[in-house]
């Protein structure tokens, strides 16, 4: 069974059972966004948590080792995303990516924000003109270390 097929089964089972992503996250005591990403194939799910999720979703236990395997993260994109929500993040990075990069360098120095030592949160913020979506990307700063292999 492929990870792609299991992901489709997860999505179908969640909808058929009327389970929210939050309920699944709470069942394994993990953050909401981590759980969603993991169930959509972007993180390995430890076997114990995978077994809990498989049972809740009514999936065969044979999915557990596949869920625990390290995935190809991000897939292999060949085009600009077309889903409107995902595209907006792409657009945000097109418009603000350079500014974010410059701000990081000015605040921290020459380096990057880790997407490995990282957390993500999505929250609702009430606003008179319509609720706001607050996305927090929280990554460790990793300075570039210009050293030779002999050092």
C-alpha positions in Angstrom: 0.0 0.0 0.0 1.4 3.4 -1.0 1.5 6.5 1.2 -0.6 8.3 -1.3 -3.3 5.7 -1.1 -3.2 5.7 2.7 -3.5 9.5 2.7 -6.7 9.2 0.5 -8.1 6.6 2.9 -7.4 8.9 5.8 -9.1 11.8 4.2 -12.1 9.7 3.3 -12.4 7.9 6.7 -12.1 11.2 8.6 -15.0 12.7 6.6 -17.1 9.5 6.7 -16.7 9.3 10.5 -17.3 13.0 11.0 -14.0 13.4 12.8 -12.3 16.8 13.0 -8.6 17.2 12.6 -8.6 18.6 16.2 -10.2 15.4 17.5 -7.4 13.4 15.8 -4.7 15.7 17.1 -6.1 15.5 20.7 -6.3 11.7 20.5 -2.5 11.6 20.0 -1.6 14.7 22.1 0.0 16.5 19.2 -0.3 20.0 17.8 -3.1 20.4 15.3 -1.0 21.5 12.3 1.6 18.8 13.0 -1.1 16.1 13.0 -2.8 17.4 9.8 0.6 17.5 8.0 1.5 14.0 9.3 -1.8 12.5 8.3 -1.4 14.1 4.8 2.0 12.4 4.5 4.5 15.1 5.5 5.8 13.6 8.8 6.4 10.1 10.1 3.9 9.1 12.8 5.4 7.1 15.6 3.8 3.6 15.6 2.0 4.0 18.9 0.3 7.2 17.7 -0.2 5.7 14.2 -2.1 2.7 15.8 -4.4 5.1 17.7 -5.1 7.1 14.6 -5.7 4.0 12.5 -8.2 2.6 15.0 -10.1 6.0 15.2 -10.2 6.1 11.5 -11.1 2.5 11.0 -8.0 1.7 9.0 -6.3 -1.6 8.8 -3.3 -1.9 11.2 -1.1 -2.6 8.1 -1.0 1.2 7.6 0.9 1.8 10.8 4.4 1.0 9.6 3.8 3.0 6.4 2.7 6.0 8.5 5.9 5.6 10.6 8.2 5.7 7.6 10.0 8.9 6.7 8.2 10.5 3.8 9.3 12.5 0.8 8.4 15.9 2.3 6.8 18.5 0.2 6.5 16.0 -2.7 8.1 16.8 -6.0 6.3 19.9 -7.2 6.7 20.8 -10.8 4.3 23.8 -11.0 2.9 26.7 -9.0 0.2 25.4 -6.6 -3.3 25.9 -7.9 -5.3 25.4 -4.7 -6.4 28.9 -3.7 -5.4 28.6 0.0 -2.0 27.1 -0.8 -1.4 29.5 -3.6 -1.9 32.5 -1.3 1.1 31.3 0.8 3.1 31.0 -2.4 2.0 34.5 -3.3 2.9 35.8 0.2 6.4 34.4 -0.3 6.7 35.9 -3.8 5.7 39.3 -2.5 7.2 39.3 1.0 9.9 36.6 0.7 12.7 39.1 0.0 11.6 41.3 2.9 11.4 38.3 5.3 14.9 37.3 4.2 16.3 40.8 4.7 14.6 41.1 8.1 16.0 37.8 9.3 19.5 38.8 8.2 19.3 42.2 9.8 17.9 40.7 13.1 20.0 37.5 13.3 22.9 37.7 10.8 23.7 35.5 7.8 21.6 32.3 8.2 18.3 30.7 7.8 15.1 29.8 9.7 15.0 26.0 10.2 12.0 24.1 8.9 13.3 21.0 10.8 13.5 22.5 14.3 10.2 24.2 13.7 6.6 24.6 14.9 3.6 26.0 13.2 0.3 27.4 14.5 -2.9 28.6 12.9 -5.3 30.7 15.0 -8.4 32.8 14.5 -8.3 36.5 15.6 -11.6 38.3 15.8 -11.7 41.6 13.9 -14.6 44.0 13.2 -14.0 43.8 9.4 -14.0 39.9 9.5 -12.0 37.4 11.4 -8.2 37.3 10.7 -6.1 34.2 10.1 -2.9 34.3 12.2 -0.2 32.0 11.0 2.9 31.6 13.2 6.0 30.1 11.8 8.5 29.4 14.6 11.8 28.1 13.4 15.2 28.0 15.0 17.8 30.4 13.5 20.7 28.5 11.9 23.7 30.6 11.1 25.8 29.8 8.1 29.1 28.3 9.1 31.7 28.8 6.4 34.2 26.1 7.3 36.2 23.6 5.3 35.8 19.9 5.6 39.3 19.8 7.2 38.3 22.1 10.1 
